[in-house]
Amino acid sequence: MHKSSRNLTLKRKLQPIRRPAPDPGSRQFDWEGVRQQMKASRASLLALDDDTPEALAQLWQQRAVQLAQPLAPETTGEQLQLIVIRLGRECYGLEVQYVRDVALVRSLTRVPRVPPWVSGVVTQRGHIVSVLDLQRFIGVEAAPRS
């Protein structure tokens, strides 16, 4: 894979999740549904006025039966393992499979003639590892320090 296509792939994977705003013309308010909900709410409030001891005992019995039912097992969908990082004012999730290590850099060796988003190299467990500045790579502005 060509170096620039790898960079483009990494940029695509690091894009924040943005949902498109709903089209204001497509939203129609369901007034009839609201009227029915209000009618049902009124009826249930009126039913609460029937607070005889027998009615309350029956209500508590119904609730006890409902709460005694075993919970249905939840179905889980596909899950991703992510490392969440903050760049500027935004948070990004990186899939764990694309991250080799997260470590505190103690001694960074600068490398001449590399793109500005390459901070340098470090030696880690006997291997030379490139250190990338993802904030520069993506073009995210730095968050103001407080």
Number of C-alpha atoms within 10 A of each C-alpha: 5 6 8 9 10 11 13 12 11 16 14 11 15 16 13 11 10 6 6 6 6 8 7 7 6 7 8 7 8 8 9 9 10 11 11 11 12 12 12 12 12 12 11 11 11 10 11 12 8 11 11 10 9 10 13 13 12 12 12 12 12 12 11 11 9 10 10 9 8 7 7 6 6 6 5 6 6 4 6 11 10 14 14 12 11 11 18 13 10 12 14 16 17 18 14 13 10 11 10 7 8 7 7 6 11 8 10 13 13 13 12 9 7 10 11 12 15 18 18 18 18 18 14 11 7 7 9 10 12 15 16 15 15 16 14 16 15 17 13 13 12 12 11 7 4 3
